[in-house]
């Protein structure tokens, strides 16, 4: 195993440990800089086939004081992420020409073949007090939102489901412009449904993120930024995606404060 492979394996192990309770906030530094200006492009996530868009998505209840059950990233964890970041190619964005959500597959798939699609898997993983219909369909639950630190009551329905959206941590449009055009169709499908790249989050906040990278958008909840940036690095490394210079600098800035 090469040195870079060992670094990636270690970082994947760190994020696997952090993923025990992904719906809760993780703490790192509270002195990280203000979030960059929100991206203006459309969100990276698409509603599931059985959810209709709505202008009346309920908001957060604002309970930011919920204690986190996740282990906090250590200085060693941040160093591992920095080392993996240093191995990523640094290039400019490729043209967005040809991008369509369908390039990453249509709808949600079942990558782990457990009989449940990726959306319901992530909802079941990230929500608490989950109520199911059958073995897969999440009807309701509570999200301790990692992006805002708030609490959201999720209820499945045409006018309520969009309160909680499934975010692609590395936005698919961003991935397309940074190497995913060279991936096979199967690899892009895997990227779009990879649980490492999926988080249940506050819908309006996800909409504001659009397809921003770390240089243009970070979670308002500063205590989650270390985990967020580390997760992006893991995904980009796993799928041979690159970063821009501004993106790499933003990631280093966040990780240096963890």
Backbone as CSV, one residue per row, in Angstrom:
resi,resn,N_x,N_y,N_z,CA_x,CA_y,CA_z,C_x,C_y,C_z
1,UNK,0.866,-1.199,0.000,0.000,0.000,0.000,0.895,1.239,0.000
2,UNK,0.669,2.193,-0.877,1.460,3.409,-0.943,1.173,4.303,0.237
3,UNK,2.098,5.278,0.463,1.905,6.226,1.572,0.621,7.019,1.408
4,UNK,0.337,7.463,0.143,-0.889,8.246,-0.082,-2.120,7.392,0.138
5,UNK,-2.041,6.082,-0.202,-3.193,5.211,0.030,-3.453,5.037,1.512
6,UNK,-2.347,4.940,2.296,-2.535,4.811,3.740,-3.173,6.051,4.317
7,UNK,-2.762,7.247,3.802,-3.373,8.481,4.295,-4.866,8.498,3.990
8,UNK,-5.234,8.094,2.759,-6.652,8.099,2.382,-7.426,7.101,3.214
9,UNK,-6.801,5.899,3.449,-7.491,4.891,4.259,-7.737,5.407,5.660
10,UNK,-6.737,6.125,6.207,-6.910,6.665,7.552,-8.028,7.699,7.598
11,UNK,-8.051,8.573,6.596,-9.081,9.615,6.579,-10.465,9.020,6.399
12,UNK,-10.573,7.971,5.579,-11.869,7.308,5.427,-12.317,6.694,6.743
13,UNK,-11.339,6.154,7.506,-11.685,5.599,8.803,-12.176,6.649,9.760
14,UNK,-11.548,7.827,9.708,-11.976,8.935,10.569,-13.407,9.325,10.258
15,UNK,-13.716,9.469,8.959,-15.066,9.891,8.591,-16.088,8.798,8.854
16,UNK,-15.657,7.535,8.785,-16.591,6.462,9.141,-16.971,6.554,10.606
17,UNK,-15.970,6.901,11.459,-16.279,7.073,12.880,-17.178,8.266,13.102
18,UNK,-16.918,9.338,12.358,-17.755,10.526,12.504,-19.172,10.273,12.021
19,UNK,-19.349,9.293,11.124,-20.660,9.068,10.529,-21.630,8.320,11.402
20,UNK,-21.236,7.983,12.640,-22.151,7.261,13.522,-23.429,8.029,13.733
21,UNK,-23.307,9.354,13.902,-24.493,10.193,14.155,-24.440,11.407,13.269
22,UNK,-24.412,11.227,11.967,-24.151,12.347,11.063,-25.167,13.453,11.148
23,UNK,-26.356,13.176,11.628,-27.349,14.243,11.706,-27.056,15.231,12.794
24,UNK,-26.109,14.926,13.714,-25.794,15.855,14.795,-24.573,16.664,14.433
25,UNK,-24.374,17.788,15.114,-23.249,18.665,14.821,-21.970,18.077,15.380
26,UNK,-20.853,18.304,14.718,-19.549,17.998,15.267,-18.867,19.297,15.615
27,UNK,-18.070,19.301,16.638,-17.360,20.507,17.012,-15.942,20.461,16.531
28,UNK,-15.471,21.571,16.030,-14.044,21.773,15.849,-13.786,23.174,16.317
29,UNK,-13.201,24.033,15.497,-12.952,25.389,15.958,-14.195,26.243,15.835
30,UNK,-14.357,27.164,16.757,-15.442,28.138,16.657,-14.921,29.473,16.174
31,UNK,-13.662,29.472,15.707,-13.069,30.726,15.262,-12.860,30.740,13.761
32,UNK,-13.499,29.821,13.046,-13.365,29.797,11.594,-13.944,31.070,11.008
33,UNK,-13.466,31.471,9.802,-13.929,32.721,9.209,-15.386,32.647,8.833
34,UNK,-15.966,33.802,8.570,-17.354,33.847,8.126,-17.503,33.046,6.854
35,UNK,-18.691,32.503,6.636,-18.944,31.721,5.429,-18.819,32.612,4.208
36,UNK,-18.256,32.066,3.088,-18.188,32.846,1.854,-19.580,33.157,1.354
37,UNK,-19.630,34.061,0.393,-20.916,34.422,-0.199,-21.554,33.195,-0.819
38,UNK,-22.873,33.005,-0.663,-23.543,31.827,-1.210,-23.433,31.776,-2.721
39,UNK,-23.344,30.550,-3.244,-23.357,30.385,-4.690,-24.751,30.680,-5.214
40,UNK,-24.806,31.125,-6.449,-26.098,31.522,-7.007,-26.663,30.491,-7.967
41,UNK,-25.889,29.430,-8.242,-26.374,28.429,-9.164,-27.424,27.563,-8.495
42,UNK,-28.078,26.732,-9.285,-29.139,25.873,-8.759,-28.563,24.830,-7.829
43,UNK,-29.390,24.277,-6.917,-28.888,23.303,-5.957,-28.344,22.067,-6.642
44,UNK,-27.413,21.379,-5.930,-26.829,20.173,-6.485,-27.750,18.988,-6.349
45,UNK,-28.751,19.067,-5.470,-29.636,17.938,-5.254,-30.917,18.111,-6.034
46,UNK,-31.514,16.995,-6.396,-32.821,17.018,-7.054,-33.814,16.332,-6.146
47,UNK,-35.060,16.815,-6.082,-36.058,16.131,-5.262,-36.230,14.697,-5.728
48,UNK,-36.596,13.818,-4.803,-36.850,12.442,-5.197,-38.080,12.400,-6.088
49,UNK,-38.236,11.279,-6.779,-39.324,11.167,-7.743,-40.695,11.318,-7.103
50,UNK,-40.806,11.004,-5.793,-42.114,11.057,-5.161,-42.291,12.297,-4.301
51,UNK,-41.463,13.310,-4.501,-41.583,14.557,-3.753,-41.718,15.706,-4.732
52,UNK,-42.725,16.539,-4.553,-42.925,17.690,-5.422,-42.278,18.917,-4.814
53,UNK,-41.713,19.818,-5.652,-41.167,21.064,-5.116,-42.250,21.863,-4.418
54,UNK,-41.850,22.658,-3.456,-42.807,23.472,-2.716,-42.174,24.783,-2.320
55,UNK,-42.984,25.839,-2.238,-42.510,27.130,-1.760,-42.766,27.306,-0.276
56,UNK,-43.271,26.253,0.370,-43.660,26.385,1.760,-42.966,25.358,2.636
57,UNK,-41.679,25.126,2.378,-40.949,24.170,3.198,-40.788,24.709,4.599
58,UNK,-41.171,23.926,5.624,-41.027,24.395,6.998,-39.574,24.648,7.330
59,UNK,-39.328,25.548,8.248,-37.966,25.894,8.608,-37.516,25.206,9.870
60,UNK,-36.314,25.570,10.310,-35.724,25.012,11.516,-36.389,25.584,12.746
61,UNK,-36.392,24.789,13.814,-36.906,25.283,15.082,-35.832,25.998,15.874
62,UNK,-34.610,26.002,15.359,-33.553,26.809,15.944,-32.931,26.259,17.205
63,UNK,-32.990,24.968,17.435,-32.402,24.394,18.635,-30.939,24.076,18.375
64,UNK,-30.082,25.083,18.466,-28.669,24.902,18.147,-27.875,24.383,19.320
65,UNK,-28.510,24.215,20.467,-27.772,23.841,21.665,-27.753,22.345,21.906
66,UNK,-28.229,21.549,20.943,-28.257,20.111,21.130,-26.840,19.575,21.228
67,UNK,-26.583,18.758,22.243,-25.240,18.213,22.426,-24.920,17.222,21.321
68,UNK,-23.667,17.233,20.899,-23.248,16.331,19.842,-22.784,15.010,20.429
69,UNK,-23.177,13.912,19.763,-22.719,12.595,20.173,-21.555,12.127,19.318
70,UNK,-21.142,12.912,18.338,-20.039,12.539,17.476,-18.711,12.876,18.127
71,UNK,-17.677,12.068,17.859,-16.341,12.452,18.307,-15.881,13.691,17.569
72,UNK,-15.198,14.563,18.272,-14.739,15.792,17.648,-13.452,15.528,16.879
73,UNK,-13.315,16.098,15.676,-12.091,15.918,14.902,-10.887,16.414,15.688
74,UNK,-9.839,15.618,15.693,-8.627,15.989,16.406,-7.664,16.692,15.465
75,UNK,-6.589,17.214,16.038,-5.555,17.837,15.215,-4.955,16.814,14.256
76,UNK,-4.831,15.561,14.710,-4.292,14.513,13.837,-5.233,14.227,12.673
77,UNK,-6.535,14.241,12.942,-7.519,14.041,11.873,-7.410,15.151,10.828
78,UNK,-7.304,16.381,11.303,-7.180,17.518,10.391,-5.898,17.414,9.577
79,UNK,-4.825,16.947,10.216,-3.565,16.793,9.504,-3.683,15.740,8.410
80,UNK,-4.408,14.652,8.702,-4.622,13.618,7.686,-5.396,14.177,6.500
81,UNK,-6.402,15.005,6.787,-7.167,15.631,5.707,-6.289,16.576,4.895
82,UNK,-5.439,17.329,5.573,-4.533,18.241,4.874,-3.573,17.477,3.968
83,UNK,-3.103,16.334,4.431,-2.188,15.535,3.618,-2.887,14.991,2.377
84,UNK,-4.124,14.552,2.540,-4.876,14.083,1.377,-5.167,15.240,0.428
85,UNK,-5.509,16.398,0.979,-5.733,17.583,0.147,-4.502,17.893,-0.691
86,UNK,-3.324,17.760,-0.098,-2.084,18.062,-0.817,-1.867,17.122,-1.996
87,UNK,-2.516,15.953,-1.975,-2.359,14.998,-3.072,-3.332,15.252,-4.222
88,UNK,-4.325,16.126,-4.016,-5.303,16.398,-5.067,-4.712,17.345,-6.110
89,UNK,-4.967,17.098,-7.389,-4.520,18.038,-8.417,-5.198,19.395,-8.237
90,UNK,-4.481,20.455,-8.558,-5.020,21.815,-8.497,-5.096,22.342,-9.928
91,UNK,-6.320,22.614,-10.390,-6.546,23.071,-11.757,-7.688,24.074,-11.761
92,UNK,-7.879,24.706,-12.902,-9.045,25.553,-13.080,-10.267,24.711,-13.410
93,UNK,-11.436,25.342,-13.325,-12.671,24.643,-13.675,-12.709,24.332,-15.169
94,UNK,-13.191,23.154,-15.496,-13.491,22.839,-16.889,-14.832,23.470,-17.248
95,UNK,-15.134,23.628,-18.525,-16.438,24.178,-18.906,-17.574,23.316,-18.368
96,UNK,-18.681,23.964,-18.065,-19.864,23.251,-17.584,-20.657,22.644,-18.737
97,UNK,-20.192,22.858,-19.945,-20.883,22.371,-21.141,-21.206,20.886,-21.021
98,UNK,-22.436,20.544,-21.312,-22.840,19.146,-21.306,-23.358,18.646,-19.979
99,UNK,-23.270,19.480,-18.921,-23.732,19.007,-17.618,-25.248,18.882,-17.586
100,UNK,-25.705,17.781,-17.044,-27.118,17.564,-16.723,-27.158,16.591,-15.561
101,UNK,-28.147,16.756,-14.702,-28.265,15.842,-13.556,-28.340,14.396,-14.025
102,UNK,-28.926,14.181,-15.185,-29.076,12.820,-15.705,-27.739,12.170,-16.050
103,UNK,-26.668,12.972,-16.182,-25.341,12.403,-16.417,-24.881,11.571,-15.223
104,UNK,-25.525,11.763,-14.071,-25.183,11.027,-12.857,-26.288,10.029,-12.495
105,UNK,-27.126,9.711,-13.468,-28.221,8.781,-13.239,-29.515,9.504,-12.949
106,UNK,-30.613,8.845,-13.200,-31.936,9.436,-12.981,-32.516,8.928,-11.667
107,UNK,-32.827,9.864,-10.785,-33.413,9.480,-9.510,-32.405,8.826,-8.588
108,UNK,-32.906,8.340,-7.473,-32.061,7.700,-6.470,-31.968,6.206,-6.743
109,UNK,-30.772,5.665,-6.557,-30.537,4.245,-6.763,-30.289,3.548,-5.422
110,UNK,-30.021,2.268,-5.495,-29.774,1.440,-4.312,-28.357,0.884,-4.397
111,UNK,-27.340,1.713,-4.115,-25.957,1.294,-4.359,-25.498,0.128,-3.493
112,UNK,-26.031,0.014,-2.276,-25.601,-1.082,-1.407,-26.513,-2.302,-1.506
113,UNK,-27.524,-2.216,-2.379,-28.421,-3.340,-2.668,-29.078,-3.894,-1.401
114,UNK,-29.489,-2.979,-0.543,-30.213,-3.402,0.662,-31.722,-3.321,0.473
115,UNK,-32.140,-2.984,-0.749,-33.559,-2.882,-1.050,-34.140,-1.502,-0.854
116,UNK,-33.338,-0.550,-0.341,-33.797,0.824,-0.096,-32.976,1.776,-0.946
117,UNK,-33.620,2.812,-1.498,-32.863,3.771,-2.296,-31.998,4.645,-1.392
118,UNK,-31.032,5.331,-2.021,-30.049,6.098,-1.258,-30.695,7.206,-0.442
119,UNK,-31.760,7.830,-0.972,-32.410,8.916,-0.238,-32.978,8.418,1.085
120,UNK,-33.723,7.328,1.042,-34.300,6.804,2.276,-33.225,6.257,3.212
121,UNK,-32.165,5.688,2.657,-31.053,5.241,3.500,-30.457,6.406,4.282
122,UNK,-30.262,7.543,3.601,-29.646,8.696,4.263,-30.597,9.303,5.291
123,UNK,-31.877,9.393,4.955,-32.844,9.890,5.932,-32.851,9.006,7.179
124,UNK,-32.860,7.689,6.981,-32.872,6.774,8.120,-31.587,6.882,8.929
125,UNK,-30.483,7.156,8.266,-29.196,7.293,8.947,-29.087,8.589,9.730
126,UNK,-29.550,9.696,9.141,-29.276,11.017,9.702,-30.371,11.539,10.622
127,UNK,-31.590,11.019,10.513,-32.680,11.456,11.385,-32.733,10.593,12.646
128,UNK,-33.376,11.113,13.668,-33.664,10.346,14.879,-35.178,10.242,15.027
129,UNK,-35.608,9.316,15.874,-37.048,9.084,16.085,-37.751,8.816,14.758
130,UNK,-37.141,7.975,13.951,-37.629,7.712,12.596,-38.842,6.784,12.626
131,UNK,-39.847,7.141,11.837,-41.010,6.292,11.615,-40.977,5.817,10.164
132,UNK,-41.097,4.508,9.966,-40.999,3.925,8.637,-42.338,3.366,8.170
133,UNK,-42.499,3.329,6.852,-43.552,2.536,6.227,-42.862,1.403,5.500
134,UNK,-43.063,0.187,5.991,-42.325,-0.927,5.435,-40.872,-0.859,5.868
135,UNK,-39.999,-1.550,5.160,-38.597,-1.597,5.576,-37.780,-0.368,5.192
136,UNK,-38.289,0.486,4.296,-37.447,1.534,3.716,-37.984,2.953,3.829
137,UNK,-39.245,3.170,3.552,-39.763,4.519,3.363,-39.844,5.280,4.675
138,UNK,-39.090,6.373,4.771,-39.083,7.204,5.975,-40.281,8.143,5.928
139,UNK,-41.177,8.002,6.885,-42.375,8.843,6.945,-42.157,10.099,7.771
140,UNK,-41.376,10.001,8.830,-41.147,11.158,9.695,-39.912,10.916,10.538
141,UNK,-39.442,11.981,11.149,-38.278,11.909,12.016,-37.819,13.307,12.364
142,UNK,-36.761,13.394,13.116,-36.207,14.679,13.531,-34.768,14.780,13.058
143,UNK,-34.451,15.889,12.408,-33.089,16.136,11.937,-32.417,17.169,12.818
144,UNK,-31.282,16.817,13.377,-30.403,17.793,14.008,-29.452,18.249,12.899
145,UNK,-29.802,19.355,12.280,-29.183,19.764,11.020,-27.722,20.145,11.195
146,UNK,-26.808,19.484,10.476,-25.394,19.823,10.611,-25.037,21.180,10.020
147,UNK,-25.795,21.650,9.027,-25.446,22.894,8.352,-25.820,24.137,9.148
148,UNK,-26.896,24.073,9.914,-27.341,25.256,10.660,-27.251,25.082,12.167
149,UNK,-27.170,23.842,12.640,-27.216,23.587,14.069,-28.623,23.560,14.621
150,UNK,-29.617,23.711,13.765,-31.005,23.728,14.203,-31.631,22.348,14.186
151,UNK,-32.888,22.296,14.594,-33.648,21.047,14.628,-34.851,21.175,13.706
152,UNK,-35.077,20.175,12.880,-36.151,20.212,11.895,-37.001,18.960,12.036
153,UNK,-38.303,19.146,12.121,-39.238,18.022,12.125,-39.537,17.648,10.678
154,UNK,-39.149,16.451,10.290,-39.397,15.977,8.931,-40.689,15.176,8.890
155,UNK,-41.565,15.524,7.948,-42.789,14.767,7.691,-42.880,14.565,6.184
156,UNK,-42.988,13.347,5.758,-43.058,13.056,4.332,-44.363,13.590,3.748
157,UNK,-44.269,14.266,2.603,-45.453,14.796,1.951,-45.079,15.797,0.888
158,UNK,-46.001,16.048,-0.044,-45.731,16.943,-1.162,-45.329,18.340,-0.707
159,UNK,-45.908,18.817,0.393,-45.645,20.179,0.850,-44.707,20.240,2.048
160,UNK,-44.176,19.103,2.449,-43.337,19.094,3.650,-41.980,18.432,3.459
161,UNK,-41.858,17.527,2.505,-40.616,16.763,2.378,-39.404,17.639,2.122
162,UNK,-39.599,18.762,1.423,-38.460,19.594,1.061,-37.889,20.386,2.233
163,UNK,-38.503,20.282,3.404,-37.888,20.876,4.597,-36.533,20.252,4.862
164,UNK,-36.410,18.979,4.540,-35.140,18.262,4.654,-34.772,17.759,3.266
165,UNK,-33.621,18.160,2.786,-33.144,17.721,1.481,-31.881,16.891,1.654
166,UNK,-31.586,16.086,0.647,-30.349,15.309,0.636,-29.331,16.068,-0.205
167,UNK,-28.297,16.539,0.448,-27.270,17.325,-0.239,-26.147,16.433,-0.740
168,UNK,-25.686,16.700,-1.957,-24.418,16.149,-2.419,-23.326,17.064,-1.881
169,UNK,-22.547,16.568,-0.947,-21.527,17.389,-0.285,-20.578,17.969,-1.330
170,UNK,-20.097,17.147,-2.233,-19.461,17.645,-3.453,-20.567,17.724,-4.493
171,UNK,-20.983,18.936,-4.808,-22.099,19.125,-5.735,-21.793,18.465,-7.081
172,UNK,-22.814,17.891,-7.696,-22.589,17.167,-8.941,-22.116,18.088,-10.059
173,UNK,-22.639,19.297,-10.112,-22.164,20.257,-11.112,-20.701,20.610,-10.877
174,UNK,-20.330,20.788,-9.607,-18.929,21.062,-9.278,-18.054,19.880,-9.685
175,UNK,-18.516,18.662,-9.395,-17.761,17.473,-9.779,-17.592,17.392,-11.293
176,UNK,-18.658,17.737,-12.026,-18.610,17.699,-13.492,-17.511,18.612,-14.023
177,UNK,-17.346,19.759,-13.408,-16.355,20.737,-13.859,-14.951,20.452,-13.342
178,UNK,-14.818,19.413,-12.502,-13.512,19.129,-11.896,-13.144,17.651,-12.000
179,UNK,-13.482,17.065,-13.129,-13.000,15.722,-13.397,-14.047,14.670,-13.663
180,UNK,-15.298,14.880,-13.259,-16.310,13.832,-13.411,-16.689,13.586,-14.865
181,UNK,-16.397,14.544,-15.751,-16.669,14.308,-17.169,-15.867,13.120,-17.688
182,UNK,-14.717,12.864,-17.051,-13.858,11.768,-17.483,-14.231,10.432,-16.835
183,UNK,-15.160,10.451,-15.873,-15.587,9.211,-15.240,-16.547,8.450,-16.149
184,UNK,-16.639,7.160,-15.932,-17.627,6.367,-16.667,-19.021,6.659,-16.122
185,UNK,-20.035,6.264,-16.867,-21.414,6.466,-16.411,-21.658,5.749,-15.087
186,UNK,-21.097,4.560,-14.928,-21.268,3.817,-13.680,-20.581,4.526,-12.516
187,UNK,-19.417,5.100,-12.764,-18.714,5.822,-11.703,-19.477,7.075,-11.290
188,UNK,-20.064,7.773,-12.259,-20.844,8.961,-11.911,-22.097,8.578,-11.125
189,UNK,-22.719,7.474,-11.495,-23.880,6.986,-10.751,-23.487,6.656,-9.314
190,UNK,-22.334,6.041,-9.147,-21.846,5.714,-7.805,-21.596,6.980,-7.000
191,UNK,-20.983,7.983,-7.624,-20.716,9.250,-6.941,-22.007,9.906,-6.460
192,UNK,-23.036,9.879,-7.288,-24.301,10.538,-6.940,-25.039,9.838,-5.816
193,UNK,-24.726,8.565,-5.568,-25.426,7.793,-4.543,-24.505,7.320,-3.422
194,UNK,-23.276,7.790,-3.417,-22.287,7.392,-2.408,-22.661,8.005,-1.061
195,UNK,-22.884,7.207,-0.016,-23.275,7.783,1.281,-22.252,8.735,1.863
196,UNK,-20.988,8.613,1.457,-19.984,9.572,1.927,-20.238,10.965,1.372
197,UNK,-20.946,11.032,0.254,-21.198,12.310,-0.402,-22.618,12.809,-0.167
198,UNK,-23.354,12.188,0.741,-24.755,12.536,0.968,-24.997,12.877,2.430
199,UNK,-25.725,13.970,2.653,-26.131,14.372,3.992,-27.565,14.879,3.949
200,UNK,-28.356,14.523,4.938,-29.678,15.123,5.121,-29.489,16.466,5.812
201,UNK,-30.020,17.532,5.196,-29.759,18.880,5.698,-31.002,19.761,5.541
202,UNK,-30.931,20.937,6.131,-31.982,21.943,6.001,-32.179,22.317,4.535
203,UNK,-33.405,22.207,4.032,-33.679,22.445,2.622,-33.307,23.828,2.124
204,UNK,-33.793,24.910,2.770,-33.449,26.248,2.291,-31.945,26.518,2.290
205,UNK,-31.227,25.989,3.280,-29.780,26.189,3.327,-29.107,25.459,2.179
206,UNK,-29.580,24.267,1.870,-29.044,23.526,0.741,-29.300,24.260,-0.570
207,UNK,-30.461,24.874,-0.693,-30.767,25.655,-1.892,-29.803,26.825,-2.037
208,UNK,-29.503,27.472,-0.923,-28.559,28.594,-0.978,-27.150,28.136,-1.343
209,UNK,-26.781,26.944,-0.942,-25.459,26.416,-1.298,-25.315,26.290,-2.806
210,UNK,-26.372,25.850,-3.483,-26.282,25.631,-4.919,-25.208,24.610,-5.235
211,UNK,-24.348,24.920,-6.215,-23.253,24.008,-6.538,-21.917,24.591,-6.093
212,UNK,-21.961,25.377,-5.017,-20.748,26.012,-4.526,-19.733,25.023,-3.983
213,UNK,-18.455,25.378,-4.124,-17.391,24.604,-3.496,-16.965,25.318,-2.214
214,UNK,-15.905,24.848,-1.579,-15.499,25.412,-0.288,-15.044,26.863,-0.397
215,UNK,-14.681,27.299,-1.595,-14.258,28.687,-1.771,-15.434,29.645,-1.818
216,UNK,-16.624,29.142,-2.118,-17.793,30.016,-2.265,-18.893,29.743,-1.258
217,UNK,-18.824,28.597,-0.568,-19.870,28.289,0.424,-19.324,27.352,1.485
218,UNK,-19.634,27.680,2.741,-19.372,26.797,3.880,-20.612,26.774,4.760
219,UNK,-20.837,25.707,5.521,-22.013,25.664,6.392,-22.034,26.834,7.370
220,UNK,-23.184,27.466,7.577,-23.273,28.533,8.583,-22.862,28.056,9.971
221,UNK,-23.113,26.782,10.266,-22.713,26.195,11.541,-21.205,25.949,11.524
222,UNK,-20.452,26.859,12.146,-18.995,26.789,12.078,-18.436,25.498,12.662
223,UNK,-19.127,24.936,13.653,-18.616,23.734,14.306,-18.652,22.509,13.401
224,UNK,-19.334,22.605,12.262,-19.390,21.479,11.334,-18.430,21.642,10.161
225,UNK,-17.758,22.754,10.062,-16.963,23.025,8.860,-15.785,22.068,8.687
226,UNK,-15.141,21.683,9.781,-14.017,20.754,9.663,-14.467,19.425,9.062
227,UNK,-15.566,18.888,9.572,-16.082,17.621,9.051,-16.552,17.770,7.605
228,UNK,-17.181,18.901,7.297,-17.690,19.148,5.946,-16.551,19.176,4.927
229,UNK,-15.521,19.938,5.223,-14.388,20.054,4.304,-13.645,18.720,4.202
230,UNK,-13.467,18.029,5.325,-12.798,16.727,5.296,-13.558,15.740,4.424
231,UNK,-14.874,15.776,4.499,-15.703,14.880,3.693,-15.549,15.196,2.203
232,UNK,-15.516,16.476,1.852,-15.308,16.838,0.451,-13.970,16.307,-0.063
233,UNK,-12.948,16.403,0.770,-11.620,15.935,0.372,-11.628,14.431,0.136
234,UNK,-12.274,13.674,1.021,-12.371,12.222,0.859,-13.061,11.876,-0.457
235,UNK,-14.174,12.541,-0.745,-14.930,12.242,-1.964,-14.117,12.601,-3.199
236,UNK,-13.497,13.759,-3.189,-12.721,14.177,-4.366,-11.544,13.238,-4.601
237,UNK,-10.912,12.787,-3.525,-9.812,11.841,-3.671,-10.309,10.497,-4.196
238,UNK,-11.441,10.028,-3.687,-11.965,8.719,-4.082,-12.330,8.669,-5.558
239,UNK,-12.769,9.807,-6.126,-13.232,9.833,-7.515,-12.285,10.606,-8.438
240,UNK,-11.057,10.825,-7.973,-10.020,11.468,-8.802,-10.470,12.819,-9.340
241,UNK,-11.132,13.596,-8.492,-11.544,14.950,-8.850,-10.492,15.935,-8.376
242,UNK,-10.458,17.093,-9.009,-9.473,18.078,-8.597,-10.120,19.234,-7.851
243,UNK,-9.282,20.139,-7.367,-9.737,21.349,-6.685,-9.137,22.553,-7.391
244,UNK,-9.809,23.696,-7.286,-9.219,24.934,-7.776,-8.280,25.489,-6.714
245,UNK,-7.459,26.450,-7.096,-6.536,27.047,-6.137,-7.292,27.707,-4.989
246,UNK,-8.341,28.454,-5.318,-9.118,29.125,-4.270,-9.786,28.113,-3.348
247,UNK,-10.264,27.025,-3.915,-10.909,25.973,-3.125,-9.912,25.327,-2.174
248,UNK,-8.730,25.005,-2.687,-7.703,24.389,-1.844,-7.309,25.316,-0.700
249,UNK,-7.174,26.604,-0.985,-6.809,27.559,0.060,-7.897,27.655,1.120
250,UNK,-9.160,27.646,0.698,-10.264,27.699,1.657,-10.282,26.457,2.536
251,UNK,-10.043,25.300,1.942,-10.010,24.057,2.714,-8.875,24.072,3.733
252,UNK,-7.706,24.516,3.304,-6.568,24.587,4.239,-6.865,25.539,5.381
253,UNK,-7.524,26.642,5.072,-7.850,27.629,6.105,-8.767,27.018,7.157
254,UNK,-9.781,26.283,6.715,-10.699,25.644,7.662,-9.960,24.606,8.500
255,UNK,-9.200,23.736,7.841,-8.547,22.634,8.547,-7.461,23.114,9.499
256,UNK,-6.865,24.251,9.213,-5.822,24.775,10.106,-6.392,25.243,11.431
257,UNK,-7.710,25.395,11.511,-8.359,25.856,12.744,-9.052,24.726,13.502
258,UNK,-8.932,23.499,13.009,-9.656,22.383,13.633,-8.970,21.928,14.921
